[in-house]
Amino acid sequence: GAETHNMIYNGAGHHNETENLNIYGRLYNWYAAVNLPDGSNDTPKKTVHGGFVRGICPAGWHLPDSANVLSLSEIDALDLMSDILWLIPGHDTGAGFYALPAGFYHHTTGRFEDMLGYTVFWSSVKHSLTECWVCSFVFGCNKVINDDMSAENGASVRCVKDQMYDADGNELTEMEP
């Protein structure tokens, strides 16, 4: 429902909504992440240049596509996890991206789950009418987990900077507004 569009933490173990919002950000269902109405069977809108799904990401950024998600699988997950807040901390390697243990929202139970030990990021890829591709991080695990999750659940959004290249492999600097 609409309440899962833009969620902040509440419920057992998540008493300080404002503090959690400031630390972990919001959780979104997949429809909100790709900027579609709940339950929509429409295809998310893609940018003219690059064919990215911007969704709720700001201009010049997009939701991860299959290639972006798979690229994380090549990196030790602990190198992409923050060295604070996790039950078992990740590494501080200077990678420039650190997943925080935001947990996720389970729409069928109405509960926020696995905070401090798990986090899930949406991709722009929908595999079926109800399932979408996500990448997950689990405390103490050195593998990024790619899996499907219900589009109605709440997860974090990781925006990826648009990068486009010409035929010679040179990065283009002009991006669609």
C-alpha positions in Angstrom: 0.0 0.0 0.0 0.9 3.7 -0.1 2.4 3.5 3.4 5.2 1.3 2.1 6.2 3.9 -0.4 8.4 6.1 1.8 8.9 4.4 5.1 10.8 5.3 8.2 11.5 2.8 10.9 9.0 2.1 13.6 7.9 -0.9 15.6 9.8 -3.3 17.9 13.5 -2.5 18.2 13.2 0.6 16.0 11.8 3.2 18.5 13.6 6.3 17.4 12.2 7.0 14.0 14.0 10.3 13.5 17.4 8.9 14.6 17.0 5.9 12.3 15.9 8.0 9.4 19.0 10.2 9.9 21.3 7.2 10.0 19.9 4.8 7.5 17.7 6.9 5.3 14.3 5.7 4.0 13.1 2.4 2.8 11.0 2.2 -0.4 9.0 -0.4 -2.1 10.2 -1.2 -5.6 7.4 0.8 -7.2 8.4 3.9 -5.4 12.1 3.3 -6.2 11.4 3.2 -9.9 8.7 6.0 -9.7 5.7 3.9 -10.6 2.3 3.6 -8.8 2.0 0.6 -6.4 1.2 -2.6 -8.2 1.9 -1.2 -11.7 2.8 -3.6 -14.5 4.3 -0.7 -16.5 7.9 -0.7 -17.5 9.9 2.0 -15.6 10.8 5.0 -17.7 14.4 5.0 -19.0 16.6 8.0 -19.7 17.0 9.0 -23.4 20.8 8.9 -23.1 22.1 5.6 -21.6 18.8 3.9 -21.1 19.0 4.1 -17.4 16.1 3.9 -15.0 16.4 7.1 -12.9 13.4 6.4 -10.6 13.7 8.5 -7.5 17.5 9.1 -8.0 18.5 12.7 -8.8 19.5 13.9 -12.2 22.8 12.3 -13.4 22.2 9.2 -11.2 20.2 6.0 -11.8 19.0 2.8 -10.1 21.4 -0.1 -10.6 20.7 -2.2 -13.6 21.8 -5.9 -14.0 25.4 -4.9 -14.9 25.7 -2.6 -11.9 24.4 -5.3 -9.5 26.6 -8.0 -11.0 29.7 -5.7 -10.7 29.3 -5.7 -6.9 29.5 -9.5 -6.9 33.1 -9.1 -7.9 34.1 -7.2 -4.8 34.4 -8.6 -1.2 31.2 -7.5 0.4 33.0 -6.6 3.7 34.9 -4.0 1.7 31.6 -2.3 0.8 30.1 -2.5 4.4 30.6 0.3 6.9 32.9 -0.4 9.8 30.3 0.8 12.3 26.7 -0.2 13.2 26.9 -3.8 11.9 26.8 -6.7 14.3 30.1 -7.7 12.7 31.7 -4.6 11.1 32.8 -4.4 7.5 36.2 -2.9 6.5 37.1 0.7 6.0 38.9 0.5 2.7 38.3 3.9 1.1 36.0 2.4 -1.5 33.6 5.4 -1.4 30.5 3.3 -0.8 29.6 1.8 2.5 26.4 -0.2 3.1 24.7 0.5 6.4 22.7 -2.3 8.1 19.3 -0.8 7.5 17.4 -4.1 7.4 14.2 -4.2 5.4 10.5 -3.9 5.7 8.4 -7.1 5.2 5.1 -6.1 3.8 3.2 -9.3 4.8 4.2 -9.1 8.4 4.3 -5.3 8.6 7.6 -5.5 10.4 11.0 -3.9 10.0 13.4 -6.8 10.1 17.2 -7.5 10.5 18.4 -4.0 11.3 22.1 -4.1 12.3 22.7 -7.4 10.5 21.3 -7.1 6.9 20.6 -4.6 4.2 18.9 -4.8 0.8 19.2 -2.5 -2.2 16.8 -2.4 -5.1 17.8 -2.7 -8.7 15.7 -1.5 -11.6 15.1 -5.1 -12.7 11.7 -6.7 -12.3 11.8 -10.5 -12.8 8.0 -11.3 -12.6 4.8 -9.6 -11.7 5.7 -9.5 -8.0 9.5 -10.1 -7.7 12.4 -7.7 -8.3 16.1 -8.2 -8.3 18.0 -7.0 -5.2 21.5 -7.1 -3.9 21.9 -7.8 -0.2 24.6 -7.6 2.4 24.7 -9.8 5.5 26.9 -9.2 8.6 30.1 -11.3 8.5 29.5 -12.5 4.9 32.1 -11.6 2.3 29.7 -12.2 -0.7 27.2 -9.8 -2.1 23.9 -11.8 -2.4 21.8 -11.2 -5.6 18.3 -12.5 -5.2 14.6 -11.7 -5.9 12.4 -10.0 -3.4 8.7 -9.0 -3.4 8.2 -5.5 -5.0 6.0 -4.6 -2.0 8.8 -5.0 0.6 10.7 -2.0 1.7 14.4 -1.7 0.9 17.2 0.9 0.5 18.0 2.7 -2.7 21.6 3.0 -3.9 21.9 5.5 -6.8 24.7 4.9 -9.3 26.3 7.9 -11.1 25.5 7.9 -14.8 28.6 7.2 -16.9 28.5 7.2 -20.7 31.2 6.5 -23.2 31.7 7.3 -26.8 32.8 4.7 -29.4 36.4 5.2 -28.5 35.8 4.5 -24.8 36.1 8.2 -23.7 33.8 9.2 -20.9 31.2 11.7 -22.0 30.6 14.7 -19.7 27.3 15.9 -21.1 24.4 14.2 -19.4 20.7 14.5 -19.8 19.2 17.0 -17.2 
